[in-house]
């Protein structure tokens, strides 16, 4: 049958879809338009930029906490 790793991926994607159905609806709407790349590219770029910014903020906040605690990383 199917590999077990595939089912775990499908399960994770289903949980994400259940938590955030609006994003799936927005992407499905964009894909139904006549020129979806023109709509999806800014959506992707904004999402990528926002994720990188949040990730960098978490990393830098962790560095600040470690430096203030006096321990060396």
C-alpha positions in Angstrom: 0.0 0.0 0.0 1.1 3.6 0.5 4.3 4.5 2.4 3.6 5.5 6.1 5.6 8.8 5.6 3.0 9.9 3.0 0.1 9.4 5.5 1.8 11.5 8.1 2.3 14.3 5.5 -1.3 14.1 4.5 -2.4 14.2 8.2 -0.3 17.3 8.9 -1.7 19.0 5.8 -5.3 18.1 6.8 -4.7 19.6 10.3 -3.3 22.8 8.8 -6.2 23.0 6.4 -8.7 22.5 9.2 -7.0 25.3 11.2 -6.7 27.7 8.3 -9.4 27.1 5.7 -9.4 30.8 4.6 -5.9 30.4 3.1 -7.0 27.4 1.1 -10.1 29.3 -0.1 -8.0 32.3 -1.1 -5.5 30.2 -3.1 -8.3 28.3 -4.7 -10.0 31.6 -5.7 -6.7 32.9 -7.1 -6.1 29.7 -9.1 -9.6 30.0 -10.7 -8.8 33.4 -12.2 -7.5 33.8 -15.7 -3.9 34.8 -14.7 -3.2 33.2 -11.3 0.5 33.8 -11.3 -0.1 37.6 -11.2 -2.1 37.1 -8.0 -0.1 34.2 -6.4 3.3 35.8 -6.8 2.7 38.8 -4.4 0.8 36.4 -2.1 3.8 34.1 -2.0 6.3 37.0 -1.6 4.4 38.6 1.3 4.0 35.2 3.1 7.7 34.4 2.6 8.8 37.8 3.9 6.5 37.6 6.9 7.7 34.1 7.8 11.4 35.1 7.5 10.7 38.2 9.6 9.0 36.3 12.4 11.7 33.6 12.3 14.4 36.2 12.6 12.6 37.9 15.4 12.3 34.6 17.3 16.0 33.8 16.8 17.2 37.3 17.9 14.9 37.3 20.9 16.4 34.0 21.9 19.9 35.4 21.5 19.0 38.4 23.7 17.5 36.1 26.4 20.7 34.0 26.4 23.0 37.0 26.5 21.1 38.6 29.4 21.1 35.4 31.4 24.9 35.5 31.4 25.3 32.0 29.9 27.3 31.4 26.8 25.5 29.8 23.9 
